[in-house]
Amino acid sequence: MQRVPTVSGTTNLVDILDRVLDKGLVIAGDIRISLANVELLTIRIRLLVCSVDKAEQIGLNWWKYDPNLTASLPESAGRRVPLPAPPPQAKAPPRGAQKARRRRAK
C-alpha cells in the first residue's frame, strides 16, 4: 500500500491567492462542437491570472493604453485630457425660410 504525501500545516485562501498572483496562473482550453464531422462551434479560452506587477514584468500592459479604461478615470487621476470645444455651427434657417426667399426672388 502506497502512502499519499500530505502537507503539514494549514494553508488559507490568502496564502493561495498570494502565491497565484505572485507566480501567475494560466488556463487555456478549446471547446469544439461538431456534428457529423462538421465543426459547428469553436470556443477558445485563454485566461491569465496574475498581479499587475507580474503582468508588466512579462510585457502585458494593455490596460494603460485602452481608451475605454483610461477615459473613465476621475479627473483627480491626472490622466484625463480635456477635449477641444467643437467649432460653432451656423444656425439652420427656420422652416419655410427658403420658400419665402424663392418667392421674393421671383
C-alpha positions in Angstrom: 0.0 0.0 0.0 1.4 3.4 -1.0 1.4 6.4 1.3 0.0 9.6 -0.2 2.2 12.6 0.7 0.4 15.1 2.9 1.3 18.7 3.6 1.7 19.5 7.2 0.2 22.8 8.4 -2.7 24.7 7.1 -3.0 26.9 4.1 -5.6 29.5 3.9 -7.1 31.3 0.9 -4.9 34.4 1.4 -1.7 32.3 1.0 -3.0 30.6 -2.1 -4.1 33.8 -3.7 -0.8 35.4 -2.8 1.1 32.6 -4.5 -1.1 32.7 -7.6 -0.8 36.4 -8.0 3.0 36.3 -7.4 3.7 33.4 -9.8 0.8 33.7 -12.2 -1.7 31.1 -13.4 -2.6 30.3 -17.0 -5.7 28.4 -18.0 -6.1 27.5 -21.7 -8.7 25.4 -23.4 -10.7 24.8 -26.5 -14.3 23.7 -26.8 -15.3 22.3 -30.2 -18.8 21.2 -31.1 -19.1 19.1 -34.2 -21.9 17.2 -35.9 -21.1 14.5 -38.5 -17.5 15.7 -38.8 -18.7 19.3 -39.5 -17.4 21.8 -36.9 -20.3 24.0 -35.8 -18.7 26.0 -33.0 -15.3 26.6 -31.6 -14.7 28.5 -28.3 -11.1 29.3 -27.4 -10.5 30.2 -23.8 -7.2 31.8 -22.6 -7.1 33.1 -19.1 -4.1 34.6 -17.3 -4.4 35.4 -13.6 -1.5 37.4 -12.0 -0.7 40.6 -10.3 -0.2 43.9 -12.2 3.5 43.9 -11.4 3.9 40.3 -12.7 1.9 41.2 -15.9 4.2 44.2 -16.5 7.3 42.0 -16.0 6.1 39.7 -18.8 5.2 42.5 -21.1 1.5 42.8 -20.6 0.3 46.4 -20.1 -2.7 46.9 -22.4 -4.8 48.5 -19.7 -2.5 51.6 -19.7 -3.4 52.4 -23.3 -7.0 51.2 -23.6 -9.2 54.3 -24.2 -12.2 52.5 -22.6 -10.4 52.2 -19.3 -8.5 55.5 -19.2 -11.3 57.8 -20.4 -13.5 57.0 -17.4 -10.9 57.8 -14.8 -11.7 60.6 -12.5 -10.0 64.0 -13.2 -8.0 63.7 -10.0 -6.1 60.8 -11.5 -4.3 63.3 -13.8 -4.7 61.2 -16.9 -7.7 62.8 -18.4 -7.1 65.2 -21.3 -9.8 67.7 -22.0 -11.3 67.5 -25.5 -11.3 70.7 -27.5 -14.5 72.6 -27.8 -16.4 71.8 -31.1 -16.5 74.6 -33.6 -19.6 76.8 -33.6 -22.2 75.8 -36.1 -24.3 78.1 -38.1 -27.9 78.1 -37.2 -30.2 76.5 -39.7 -32.7 78.8 -41.2 -36.2 78.3 -39.8 -38.6 76.1 -41.7 -40.2 77.7 -44.7 -37.5 80.5 -44.9 -36.1 79.1 -48.2 -39.6 79.1 -49.8 -40.1 82.7 -48.7 -36.7 83.7 -50.3 -37.7 82.0 -53.5 -41.0 83.8 -53.6 -39.2 87.2 -53.1 -36.6 86.4 -55.8 -39.4 85.9 -58.4 
